[in-house]
Every structure is written in structure tokens, then in C-alpha cells.
Amino acid sequence: MSDQHPRATTTLWRPTGPKELELVRELGGRAWPPRLPEQPIFYPVLDEDYAVRIARDWNVKHDGAGYVTRFEVDSEFLRRYPVRQAGGRTILELWVPAEELEEFNAHIVGEIEVVHAFS
């Protein structure tokens, strides 16, 4: 019998467009691609409805399609990122600096899954 406890995880959501989703799939569904130079921050969100609004209202308009992904991250690791309120009380994001994304990816538990698609 093992005395190891499973790691506590936090569920995060990320609205994304088709190009980024394709890169996630190329990474085996287990990591987010590096940010582009004009993207200094990676923004996962803490509320599914907020992610749906962005994917449906912004990604569809700009990319032709929008997706909401769900993934789990080691809760202990996430403590380093304060929750940012970007608007109303459910509009909550984490701001992960681009240079920390590789380490962030290493703390994803399981796969990044698509839970909603809009076109």
C-alpha cells in the first residue's frame, strides 16, 4: 500500500482559437505552446462561463471558431500566481509570464480537453 496522496489539482479553463488548439494537439494534448513575442502573458481562467463567453464572442469573430478547453494543474504550484479579477466577480484569471509557461506545462495533470466548440 502506498502512503503517497494524489496531488490536489485545480481546474482551469482556456478559451482558444483553432491555431492554438492545433498546437496543443501537436504537443500531445498535455502542454500549451510557447507564447508569441506579442503575448507576454498566458491567461488561463477560473470560470467556465467566462471562458465560454470569450471563445464564443471573441475567438469566433477573430478566428472563425472558438473552443473552451479544461485542464487540471497542481494546486500547490498555482499558489505562485495570484488570482486577477478582470471584471465582474466571476471574471477571474491567472497571469502566467510567458517565460514560465514551460514550467507551468510541467505541472499540468492529465490532458487538456476541449469541452465546448463554437463557429
C-alpha positions in Angstrom: 0.0 0.0 0.0 1.3 3.4 -0.9 1.3 6.3 1.5 1.5 8.8 -1.3 -1.5 11.0 -1.6 -2.7 12.1 -5.0 -1.8 15.7 -5.8 -4.5 18.2 -5.3 -5.4 19.9 -8.6 -7.2 23.0 -9.7 -9.5 23.0 -12.7 -8.7 25.8 -15.2 -10.3 26.7 -18.5 -8.8 28.4 -21.5 -10.7 29.9 -24.5 -8.7 29.3 -27.6 -8.8 29.6 -31.4 -8.2 26.9 -33.9 -4.4 27.6 -34.4 -3.5 27.4 -30.8 -5.7 24.3 -30.4 -3.8 22.6 -33.2 -0.5 23.4 -31.5 -1.9 21.9 -28.2 -2.8 18.7 -30.2 0.7 18.6 -31.7 2.1 18.7 -28.1 0.0 15.6 -27.3 -2.8 17.5 -25.5 -0.5 17.9 -22.5 1.0 21.4 -22.9 0.4 24.9 -24.2 2.6 26.2 -27.0 5.1 29.0 -26.3 3.7 32.5 -26.4 4.4 34.7 -29.4 6.6 37.8 -28.8 3.5 40.0 -28.6 2.0 37.6 -26.0 3.9 38.2 -22.8 1.3 36.6 -20.6 -0.6 33.2 -20.7 -4.1 33.7 -19.3 -6.0 30.6 -18.1 -9.3 31.4 -16.4 -11.0 30.1 -13.3 -14.6 30.1 -14.5 -16.1 28.0 -17.3 -18.8 30.6 -18.2 -16.2 33.3 -18.6 -14.2 31.0 -21.0 -17.3 30.3 -23.0 -18.1 34.0 -23.4 -14.6 34.7 -24.7 -14.5 31.6 -27.1 -18.0 32.3 -28.4 -17.8 36.1 -28.6 -14.2 36.9 -29.4 -12.5 33.8 -30.9 -15.3 33.1 -33.3 -15.2 36.7 -34.6 -11.4 36.8 -34.9 -10.6 33.2 -35.8 -13.8 31.8 -37.3 -14.1 29.3 -34.4 -13.6 29.2 -30.7 -13.0 26.4 -28.2 -13.1 26.1 -24.5 -10.5 23.8 -23.0 -10.4 22.3 -19.5 -7.3 21.1 -17.7 -6.0 20.4 -14.3 -2.9 21.9 -12.7 -1.1 21.0 -9.5 -2.8 23.3 -6.9 0.4 23.8 -4.8 2.3 25.1 -7.9 -0.5 27.5 -8.8 -0.2 29.4 -5.5 2.6 31.4 -7.0 0.1 33.1 -9.4 -2.4 35.5 -7.7 -5.9 35.4 -9.0 -6.6 38.5 -11.0 -10.1 39.9 -11.3 -10.6 41.1 -14.9 -14.1 42.4 -14.5 -17.1 41.0 -12.6 -16.7 38.6 -9.7 -16.6 35.5 -11.9 -14.1 37.1 -14.4 -11.0 35.6 -12.8 -7.7 34.8 -14.5 -4.2 33.7 -13.7 -1.4 35.6 -15.3 1.5 33.3 -16.1 4.5 35.1 -17.6 5.5 33.6 -21.0 8.9 32.7 -19.7 7.3 30.5 -17.0 5.0 28.6 -19.4 7.2 25.6 -19.8 7.3 25.1 -16.0 3.5 25.7 -15.9 3.1 23.0 -18.5 5.1 20.6 -16.4 2.5 20.9 -13.7 -0.5 20.1 -15.9 -2.0 16.9 -14.6 -3.6 14.8 -17.4 -4.7 16.1 -20.7 -6.1 19.4 -22.0 -9.6 18.6 -23.3 -12.0 20.5 -25.4 -15.3 20.9 -23.6 -17.1 23.4 -25.9 -16.8 24.4 -29.6 -18.3 27.4 -31.4 -18.3 28.5 -35.0 
